[in-house]
Amino acid sequence: AGIEVFAMRLAALQATAIRHGYKFPSSHCNHDWLWSYGYERLPFAFQSAHHTAWVRNHRAPSMVFGDIHLRHAVAERPSWRDVQPALRAREEEYCPQVQLQLLALTLNCGGQMPPQEEQAGLEKLFVGGESAASSPDLVLVSLQETCPLVLAVDVTDTTVARYHAAWAREIGRALAAAGEYCCVADERMVGLQLLAFTRYELASSVRNVCSGSVRCGVLGAGNKGAVATSFVLHSTSFCFVDAHLASGTSPTSAEDRACDFRQVVASLRLEPRERDGPGLAVCDASGDMPFVEQIMVEEGAASASSTWTPSQRTPRSLQQDTAPSNIFQHDVVLWAGDFNSRLYEDSDMEVPLGRERTFHGLQHHKASLQPFLSQHDELSIQRARGGPPAAFKEADLHFAPTYKLVPAIFGAASRGKDAKAKAMNLPEDAYFKKRDPAFTDRAIWRARAGIRIEPVAYESIREVDFSDHRPVRLRLRAFARKIQWDVVQRICSDLHKLTPARNRAVSAETVHSYLSGVSGRKWTYALNIEDASEVAYYNTDLPKSGLCAVERGCCHQ
């Protein structure tokens, strides 16, 4: 019997492979959950796949809305295969797009406390620059080296906590100059600190906040690695990542950073966070971020009421998925940090390009840096090779190297004259004389099929010069999805009317009540078109329907 079951499952897998053309990732389904098993467990052909294997433009848009797959809010009979084409064709009716402005900022703080308020000029991180007419809706602040990295061995974390609190306070004060924001997440690991904000008006639409971290560096001390947070806004899931990869310019440094990148992608798991206090925090000009009353989900969908009406967005029992997720299981991934990407002579990435050749190449390609970067920049070369880096996009880069510059507090005595730096509209003594300039600070993103992302501006902020790195800011325009479950119900009702009269629709209130209090694989069914009587079935005896039959605990992507 066991062999027969195995043969049946093998035949089903083969049929699926044939249907998908033996392509991975498939153009017809979502394999992103496979990353939860680790990069090394993916098919070998996929691990070494060329960049084109990651192209997702021809994939059908995902039917995952936030953290809910639409098939788990629709009855199995008529089958999902029958219902899916109609729902895809009418997606604009029940899922309008909402335009959001995103801002990602990365800053290596140089292992120091924030400078004095009158000297810091941190408000320039969020105000001004290209295309800054409107305030962003979502803000990612990725900080690295917020404290001396020697504190990685501070087992008490008391000293590290003081640095983190100071940076959170100053960033909150600076962001208040751009508008009123709520702090969604403040994730920390040694020198890494990720701060995620949303406009106050959108705070009620944020739910399912999760967090995770990956330790890299010597003995996994956490001086290198990544921290991340994820959440659902409207019906779109976002994942923000802050990373600090291995440093150095030795012949093996590029491979060390590639290993760190793969480790973050393969190991990072985002789980619902545990917080002692309630809710979100509000930023104000004082820099204080007191916790406020718990922000309710989707205008009261998570209220104390045990019933669900079509006017609410989704049953409460389906709003929280406690299973850990990897970063690719989100609609939008925004990754900013210190990638420590260096410039090399060729794609082997073993011999550094050198200071003189770097400035000569930058001056020669002043009109467009992309040809120069594609030949010499480490991150650009890694993305062209394929694998995990190729899953992400980066806007065209038009700014000068962001490392290693002389901090303003050091003065000219520590600087080395270099006339070629002046060609990049920089002071001739801006960079340390004994260090090769590099584009270490970057911001990249990835979006699922059906989620449109448009880069607006990608720039460095020269005015903030207290560190040996210059901050980098990326502005994006995202077209998120906001599903309207009452319209989904109406569409399913329309489909129901096309089925034989014996088929019945499920009562959304009954399903929600059932999911809230009944365990096991039993289904609750109700007739909400012809009458209000309720009938219970087991999943093997289900009649046909076109509306909202949901099985508990089976919300997989």
C-alpha positions as CSV (number, residue, x, y, z in Angstrom):
1,A,0.0,0.0,0.0
2,G,2.9,2.4,0.8
3,I,4.5,1.8,-2.6
4,E,1.2,2.4,-4.3
5,V,0.7,5.7,-2.4
6,F,4.3,6.8,-3.3
7,A,3.7,5.9,-7.0
8,M,0.5,7.9,-7.0
9,R,2.2,11.0,-5.5
10,L,5.2,10.6,-7.9
11,A,2.9,10.5,-10.8
12,A,1.1,13.7,-9.6
13,L,4.4,15.5,-9.2
14,Q,5.5,14.4,-12.7
15,A,2.2,15.7,-14.1
16,T,2.7,19.0,-12.3
17,A,6.2,19.3,-13.7
18,I,5.0,18.6,-17.2
19,R,2.3,21.2,-16.9
20,H,4.8,23.8,-15.7
21,G,7.3,22.9,-18.4
22,Y,9.9,21.7,-15.9
23,K,10.8,25.3,-15.2
24,F,11.8,26.5,-11.8
25,P,10.5,28.9,-10.7
26,S,7.3,27.9,-12.5
27,S,5.4,30.5,-14.5
28,H,2.1,29.2,-13.2
29,C,2.6,28.8,-9.4
30,N,4.4,30.1,-6.4
31,H,7.5,28.2,-5.3
32,D,8.8,30.9,-2.9
33,W,7.9,28.8,0.1
34,L,10.7,26.3,-0.9
35,W,13.3,28.8,0.3
36,S,12.1,28.0,3.9
37,Y,14.0,24.7,3.5
38,G,17.3,26.4,2.8
39,Y,19.2,27.4,-0.3
40,E,21.2,24.2,-0.3
41,R,18.0,22.1,-0.6
42,L,16.8,23.8,-3.7
43,P,17.3,22.0,-7.0
44,F,20.9,22.3,-8.2
45,A,19.8,23.8,-11.5
46,F,18.1,26.6,-9.6
47,Q,21.0,27.3,-7.3
48,S,23.2,27.9,-10.3
49,A,20.5,29.4,-12.5
50,H,21.3,32.2,-14.9
51,H,19.7,35.6,-14.3
52,T,16.9,34.9,-16.7
53,A,15.6,32.2,-14.5
54,W,14.6,34.9,-12.0
55,V,12.6,37.0,-14.5
56,R,9.1,37.1,-13.2
57,N,7.4,39.4,-15.7
58,H,5.7,36.6,-17.5
59,R,4.4,35.0,-14.3
60,A,0.7,35.2,-13.6
61,P,0.0,37.6,-10.7
62,S,0.0,36.0,-7.3
63,M,-3.4,35.2,-5.7
64,V,-1.9,35.8,-2.3
65,F,-3.3,39.0,-0.8
66,G,-1.2,40.0,2.1
67,D,-1.0,36.7,4.0
68,I,-4.2,35.0,2.6
69,H,-4.4,33.0,-0.6
70,L,-7.7,33.7,-2.2
71,R,-8.3,30.0,-2.8
72,H,-8.7,29.5,1.0
73,A,-11.6,32.0,1.0
74,V,-13.5,30.3,-1.8
75,A,-15.2,26.9,-1.7
76,E,-13.4,23.9,-3.2
77,R,-16.6,23.1,-5.2
78,P,-16.9,24.3,-7.8
79,S,-13.2,23.6,-7.9
80,W,-10.6,26.4,-7.5
81,R,-9.5,25.7,-11.1
82,D,-13.0,26.6,-12.2
83,V,-13.3,29.7,-10.1
84,Q,-9.8,31.1,-10.5
85,P,-10.2,32.4,-14.1
86,A,-13.2,34.4,-13.3
87,L,-11.6,35.9,-10.2
88,R,-8.4,36.7,-12.2
89,A,-10.5,38.4,-14.9
90,R,-12.4,40.5,-12.4
91,E,-9.5,41.3,-10.0
92,E,-9.8,45.1,-10.7
93,E,-13.4,44.9,-9.3
94,Y,-12.5,43.5,-5.9
95,C,-8.8,44.5,-5.5
96,P,-8.1,48.1,-6.5
97,Q,-4.5,49.4,-6.4
98,V,-3.4,51.9,-3.8
99,Q,-0.4,54.0,-4.6
100,L,2.2,54.2,-1.9
101,Q,5.4,56.2,-1.6
102,L,8.3,54.2,0.0
103,L,11.5,55.5,1.3
104,A,14.5,53.4,2.2
105,L,17.5,54.9,4.0
106,T,20.8,53.2,4.9
107,L,23.4,54.8,7.1
108,N,26.6,53.4,8.7
109,C,26.9,55.3,11.9
110,G,30.6,54.6,12.5
111,G,30.1,53.1,15.9
112,Q,29.2,56.4,17.6
113,M,26.4,58.1,19.4
114,P,24.2,60.4,17.3
115,P,25.9,63.8,17.0
116,Q,24.5,66.8,18.8
117,E,21.1,68.0,17.5
118,E,22.4,71.3,16.2
119,Q,25.3,69.5,14.4
120,A,23.6,66.4,13.1
121,G,21.3,67.7,10.4
122,L,19.5,64.3,10.5
123,E,16.3,65.9,9.3
124,K,18.1,66.1,5.9
125,L,17.8,62.3,5.7
126,F,14.1,62.6,5.1
127,V,13.5,66.2,3.8
128,G,14.7,67.5,0.4
129,G,16.4,65.7,-2.4
130,E,15.0,64.6,-5.7
131,S,11.2,64.1,-6.1
132,A,10.5,64.9,-2.5
133,A,7.3,66.8,-3.1
134,S,5.2,64.4,-1.0
135,S,6.0,62.7,2.3
136,P,6.6,58.9,2.1
137,D,3.9,56.5,3.3
138,L,6.3,53.9,4.5
139,V,9.9,54.5,5.7
140,L,12.7,52.0,6.3
141,V,15.7,53.2,8.2
142,S,18.6,50.7,8.1
143,L,21.4,51.6,10.5
144,Q,24.7,49.8,10.9
145,E,27.4,50.2,13.5
146,T,25.2,52.1,15.8
147,C,27.6,51.1,18.6
148,P,31.2,50.0,18.7
149,L,31.4,46.5,17.3
150,V,33.5,45.4,20.3
151,L,30.2,45.5,22.2
152,A,29.2,42.3,20.4
153,V,30.6,40.5,23.4
154,D,28.6,42.6,25.9
155,V,26.4,39.9,27.3
156,T,24.3,42.3,29.4
157,D,23.4,44.4,26.4
158,T,23.0,47.4,28.7
159,T,25.6,49.6,26.9
160,V,24.3,48.6,23.5
161,A,20.8,49.4,24.6
162,R,21.8,53.0,25.4
163,Y,23.2,53.4,21.8
164,H,20.1,52.0,20.3
165,A,17.8,54.2,22.4
166,A,19.7,57.3,21.4
167,W,19.5,56.5,17.7
168,A,15.8,55.7,17.8
169,R,15.2,59.0,19.6
170,E,17.2,61.1,17.1
171,I,15.8,59.3,14.0
172,G,12.2,59.8,15.4
173,R,12.9,63.5,16.0
174,A,14.3,63.9,12.4
175,L,11.4,62.1,10.8
176,A,8.9,64.2,12.6
177,A,10.1,67.1,10.3
178,A,8.6,65.2,7.4
179,G,5.2,64.5,9.0
180,E,3.4,62.4,11.6
181,Y,4.6,58.8,11.7
182,C,4.1,55.7,13.7
183,C,7.0,53.4,14.5
184,V,6.0,49.9,13.4
185,A,9.2,48.1,14.3
186,D,12.5,48.7,16.1
187,E,14.6,45.6,15.6
188,R,18.2,45.4,17.0
189,M,21.2,43.1,16.9
190,V,24.5,44.5,18.2
191,G,25.3,47.3,15.7
192,L,22.4,46.7,13.5
193,Q,19.1,48.6,14.0
194,L,16.1,48.6,11.8
195,L,13.4,51.2,12.2
196,A,10.2,51.0,10.2
197,F,7.6,53.7,10.1
198,T,4.2,54.3,8.5
199,R,2.2,57.5,8.2
200,Y,-0.2,57.9,11.1
201,E,-3.2,57.7,8.8
202,L,-2.2,54.2,7.6
203,A,-1.4,52.8,11.1
204,S,-4.9,51.2,11.5
205,S,-4.3,49.2,8.3
206,V,-1.0,47.6,9.5
207,R,-1.3,44.0,10.9
208,N,0.7,40.8,11.4
209,V,4.0,42.5,12.3
210,C,6.8,39.9,12.4
211,S,10.5,40.0,12.9
212,G,13.7,37.9,12.5
213,S,17.4,38.1,12.5
214,V,20.5,36.2,11.2
215,R,23.9,36.3,12.9
216,C,27.0,36.3,10.7
217,G,30.5,37.4,11.5
218,V,33.2,35.7,13.6
219,L,31.7,32.8,15.6
220,G,28.2,34.2,14.8
221,A,28.7,37.1,17.2
222,G,26.3,39.2,15.3
223,N,28.7,42.0,14.3
224,K,27.6,41.1,10.8
225,G,24.3,39.7,9.6
226,A,20.8,41.0,9.2
227,V,17.6,42.0,11.0
228,A,14.2,42.2,9.4
229,T,10.6,43.0,10.0
230,S,7.5,42.3,8.0
231,F,3.9,43.3,8.1
232,V,0.7,43.5,6.0
233,L,-0.6,46.9,4.9
234,H,-4.0,46.7,3.3
235,S,-3.7,43.4,1.4
236,T,0.0,43.6,0.5
237,S,2.8,42.1,2.6
238,F,6.0,44.0,3.0
239,C,9.4,42.8,4.3
240,F,12.1,45.2,5.3
241,V,15.7,44.0,5.7
242,D,18.7,45.7,7.2
243,A,22.1,43.9,6.6
244,H,25.7,44.4,7.2
245,L,27.9,42.0,5.2
246,A,31.5,41.0,5.6
247,S,34.2,43.7,5.0
248,G,37.6,43.5,3.5
249,T,39.4,43.5,0.1
250,S,41.3,40.2,0.3
251,P,41.0,37.7,-2.6
252,T,38.3,35.8,-0.7
253,S,36.3,38.8,0.7
254,A,33.9,38.9,-2.2
255,E,33.0,35.2,-1.7
256,D,32.7,35.9,2.0
257,R,30.1,38.5,1.3
258,A,28.3,36.2,-1.2
259,C,28.1,33.6,1.5
260,D,26.7,36.1,4.0
261,F,24.0,37.1,1.4
262,R,23.1,33.5,0.8
263,Q,23.0,32.8,4.5
264,V,20.6,35.7,5.1
265,V,18.3,34.6,2.3
266,A,18.3,30.9,3.4
267,S,18.2,31.4,7.2
268,L,16.1,34.5,7.8
269,R,12.7,33.5,9.3
270,L,10.1,36.1,10.2
271,E,7.8,35.2,13.1
272,P,5.2,37.1,15.1
273,R,7.1,39.2,17.5
274,E,6.5,39.3,21.3
275,R,6.1,42.7,22.8
276,D,5.4,43.5,26.4
277,G,3.8,46.8,25.6
278,P,0.9,47.5,23.2
279,G,0.7,48.9,19.8
280,L,2.8,51.2,17.7
281,A,4.8,54.3,18.8
282,V,4.3,57.8,17.5
283,C,7.2,60.0,16.5
284,D,7.2,63.6,17.5
285,A,9.6,66.5,17.5
286,S,10.8,65.7,21.0
287,G,12.2,62.4,19.8
288,D,10.1,60.5,22.4
289,M,8.1,57.6,21.0
290,P,5.6,56.6,23.7
291,F,3.5,53.5,23.0
292,V,0.0,54.3,22.2
293,E,-3.2,52.3,22.3
294,Q,-3.2,49.2,20.2
295,I,-3.9,50.1,16.6
296,M,-6.9,48.2,15.4
297,V,-6.7,46.1,12.3
298,E,-8.5,47.3,9.1
299,E,-10.9,49.7,10.8
300,G,-12.1,47.4,13.5
301,A,-11.9,44.0,11.8
302,A,-10.2,42.6,14.9
303,S,-12.7,44.0,17.3
304,A,-14.2,42.0,20.1
305,S,-17.2,41.0,18.0
306,S,-17.3,37.3,17.2
307,T,-19.2,37.7,14.0
308,W,-18.0,38.8,10.6
309,T,-20.0,40.8,8.1
310,P,-19.2,41.4,4.4
311,S,-18.4,45.0,5.2
312,Q,-15.3,43.9,7.1
313,R,-12.3,42.8,5.1
314,T,-11.5,39.3,6.1
315,P,-12.4,36.8,8.9
316,R,-10.3,37.5,12.0
317,S,-9.2,33.8,12.2
318,L,-7.5,34.2,8.8
319,Q,-5.7,37.4,9.7
320,Q,-2.8,35.9,11.7
321,D,-0.6,33.3,10.2
322,T,1.8,32.2,12.9
323,A,4.0,30.0,10.7
324,P,7.5,31.5,10.1
325,S,8.0,32.9,6.6
326,N,11.1,33.6,4.5
327,I,11.7,36.9,2.9
328,F,10.6,35.7,-0.6
329,Q,7.1,34.9,0.8
330,H,6.2,38.6,0.8
331,D,4.8,40.8,-2.0
332,V,7.5,43.5,-1.6
333,V,11.0,43.0,-0.2
334,L,13.0,46.2,0.5
335,W,16.6,45.5,1.5
336,A,18.9,48.4,2.5
337,G,22.3,48.2,4.3
338,D,26.0,48.2,4.1
339,F,26.7,45.5,1.5
340,N,30.5,46.4,1.7
341,S,30.5,46.0,-2.1
342,R,33.9,46.9,-3.5
343,L,35.3,47.7,-7.0
344,Y,37.5,45.0,-8.7
345,E,39.5,44.8,-11.8
346,D,37.3,42.1,-13.4
347,S,34.5,39.8,-12.7
348,D,36.7,37.3,-10.8
349,M,36.6,39.9,-7.9
350,E,40.0,39.1,-6.5
351,V,42.1,42.1,-7.3
352,P,40.8,45.5,-6.2
353,L,40.5,48.2,-8.9
354,G,42.6,50.7,-6.9
355,R,42.1,54.4,-6.1
356,E,43.6,55.9,-9.2
357,R,41.7,53.6,-11.6
358,T,38.5,54.1,-9.7
359,F,38.5,57.9,-10.0
360,H,39.6,57.6,-13.7
361,G,36.8,55.3,-14.4
362,L,34.2,57.4,-12.6
363,Q,35.3,60.5,-14.5
364,H,35.3,58.7,-17.9
365,H,31.7,57.3,-17.2
366,K,30.4,60.4,-15.6
367,A,27.4,60.5,-18.0
368,S,26.3,57.0,-17.0
369,L,27.9,54.9,-14.4
370,Q,26.1,51.7,-15.3
371,P,28.7,50.3,-17.8
372,F,31.5,51.0,-15.3
373,L,29.6,49.3,-12.5
374,S,28.6,46.3,-14.5
375,Q,32.3,45.6,-15.1
376,H,33.8,46.5,-11.7
377,D,31.1,46.7,-9.0
378,E,30.8,43.6,-6.8
379,L,27.0,43.8,-6.2
380,S,26.3,44.4,-9.9
381,I,28.5,41.4,-10.9
382,Q,26.8,39.2,-8.3
383,R,23.4,40.1,-9.6
384,A,24.4,39.4,-13.2
385,R,25.7,35.9,-12.2
386,G,22.3,34.7,-11.0
387,G,21.2,33.1,-7.8
388,P,19.7,35.0,-4.8
389,P,21.2,38.4,-5.7
390,A,19.6,38.2,-9.1
391,A,16.1,38.1,-7.5
392,F,16.5,41.8,-6.6
393,K,16.5,45.0,-8.6
394,E,18.5,48.2,-8.1
395,A,17.8,51.6,-9.5
396,D,20.4,53.2,-11.8
397,L,23.2,54.7,-9.7
398,H,24.2,58.3,-10.3
399,F,26.1,59.3,-7.1
400,A,29.7,59.2,-6.1
401,P,31.2,56.4,-3.9
402,T,29.9,56.5,-0.4
403,Y,33.0,55.0,1.3
404,K,35.5,55.8,2.7
405,L,35.1,59.5,3.3
406,V,36.7,61.6,6.0
407,P,34.1,62.5,8.7
408,A,33.6,66.2,9.1
409,I,34.8,66.2,12.7
410,F,38.3,65.0,11.7
411,G,39.1,68.1,9.7
412,A,41.4,68.4,6.7
413,A,44.4,67.1,8.5
414,S,43.3,63.5,8.1
415,R,42.5,63.9,4.4
416,G,44.5,63.2,1.3
417,K,44.4,65.6,-1.7
418,D,43.1,64.0,-4.8
419,A,42.2,66.2,-7.8
420,K,40.2,63.4,-9.5
421,A,37.7,63.5,-6.6
422,K,36.9,67.0,-7.6
423,A,35.6,65.7,-11.0
424,M,32.8,64.0,-9.1
425,N,31.8,67.4,-7.6
426,L,33.4,66.4,-4.3
427,P,36.0,68.2,-2.3
428,E,39.4,67.1,-3.4
429,D,40.2,65.9,0.1
430,A,36.9,64.1,0.7
431,Y,38.2,60.5,0.8
432,F,40.8,58.8,3.0
433,K,44.0,58.7,1.0
434,K,44.9,55.1,1.9
435,R,41.5,53.6,1.2
436,D,39.9,52.7,-2.1
437,P,36.5,54.4,-2.7
438,A,33.5,52.0,-3.0
439,F,29.8,51.9,-3.4
440,T,29.2,50.0,-0.1
441,D,25.8,51.5,0.9
442,R,23.0,50.3,-1.3
443,A,19.2,49.7,-1.4
444,I,17.6,46.9,-3.6
445,W,14.1,45.6,-3.9
446,R,12.0,42.7,-5.2
447,A,8.3,42.5,-6.0
448,R,5.9,39.6,-6.8
449,A,4.3,39.5,-10.1
450,G,1.3,41.8,-10.2
451,I,2.9,44.3,-7.8
452,R,4.3,47.3,-9.7
453,I,7.3,49.1,-8.3
454,E,8.7,52.3,-9.9
455,P,12.0,53.9,-8.7
456,V,11.6,57.6,-8.2
457,A,15.0,58.7,-6.8
458,Y,18.3,57.0,-5.8
459,E,20.8,59.3,-4.2
460,S,23.4,59.9,-1.6
461,I,23.1,62.6,1.1
462,R,26.4,64.5,1.2
463,E,25.2,67.0,3.9
464,V,25.1,64.3,6.6
465,D,28.9,63.8,7.0
466,F,29.6,62.8,10.6
467,S,30.5,59.2,9.5
468,D,33.0,57.7,7.1
469,H,30.0,56.5,5.0
470,R,27.5,58.8,3.3
471,P,23.8,57.9,3.7
472,V,21.9,56.5,0.7
473,R,18.3,57.1,0.1
474,L,15.9,55.3,-2.3
475,R,12.4,56.5,-3.1
476,L,10.0,54.1,-4.7
477,R,6.4,54.3,-5.9
478,A,4.5,51.1,-5.1
479,F,1.1,50.1,-6.3
480,A,-0.2,47.9,-3.5
481,R,-3.4,45.9,-3.4
482,K,-6.3,46.4,-1.1
483,I,-8.8,43.6,-1.4
484,Q,-12.5,44.2,-0.7
485,W,-13.9,41.0,0.7
486,D,-17.5,42.2,0.3
487,V,-17.0,42.5,-3.5
488,V,-15.4,39.0,-3.5
489,Q,-18.5,37.7,-1.9
490,R,-20.7,39.4,-4.5
491,I,-18.6,37.9,-7.3
492,C,-18.9,34.5,-5.8
493,S,-22.6,34.9,-5.5
494,D,-22.8,35.7,-9.1
495,L,-20.9,32.6,-9.9
496,H,-23.2,30.6,-7.6
497,K,-26.2,31.7,-9.7
498,L,-24.7,30.1,-12.7
499,T,-24.4,26.7,-11.0
500,P,-27.3,24.2,-10.5
501,A,-30.0,25.2,-8.0
502,R,-29.0,22.4,-5.6
503,N,-25.6,24.2,-5.0
504,R,-25.6,26.5,-2.0
505,A,-23.4,29.4,-0.8
506,V,-21.6,29.4,2.5
507,S,-22.6,31.9,5.2
508,A,-19.5,34.0,6.0
509,E,-20.7,34.6,9.6
510,T,-21.1,30.9,10.2
511,V,-17.6,30.1,8.8
512,H,-16.0,32.8,10.9
513,S,-17.8,31.6,14.0
514,Y,-16.8,28.0,13.3
515,L,-13.2,28.9,12.7
516,S,-13.1,30.8,16.0
517,G,-14.3,27.9,18.2
518,V,-14.1,24.5,16.5
519,S,-11.1,22.4,15.9
520,G,-10.4,19.5,13.5
521,R,-11.3,19.0,9.9
522,K,-15.0,19.5,10.2
523,W,-16.7,22.0,7.9
524,T,-19.6,24.2,8.8
525,Y,-22.0,25.0,5.9
526,A,-25.0,27.4,5.7
527,L,-27.5,28.4,3.1
528,N,-27.6,32.2,2.9
529,I,-29.4,32.6,-0.4
530,E,-32.6,30.6,-0.2
531,D,-32.9,30.2,3.6
532,A,-30.9,30.6,6.9
533,S,-30.7,27.0,8.0
534,E,-27.4,25.5,8.9
535,V,-26.0,22.1,7.9
536,A,-22.7,20.6,9.0
537,Y,-20.6,18.3,6.8
538,Y,-17.2,16.6,6.9
539,N,-14.8,17.6,4.2
540,T,-15.4,14.4,2.3
541,D,-19.1,15.1,2.0
542,L,-19.1,18.7,0.9
543,P,-21.8,19.8,-1.5
544,K,-20.9,22.2,-4.3
545,S,-20.8,26.0,-3.6
546,G,-19.2,29.1,-4.9
547,L,-18.7,31.1,-1.7
548,C,-16.4,31.1,1.2
549,A,-15.9,27.5,2.4
550,V,-12.8,27.6,4.5
551,E,-10.8,24.8,6.2
552,R,-9.2,25.6,9.5
553,G,-5.4,25.7,9.5
554,C,-4.8,25.2,5.8
555,C,-3.9,28.7,4.6
556,H,-0.8,27.8,2.7
557,Q,0.7,29.7,-0.2
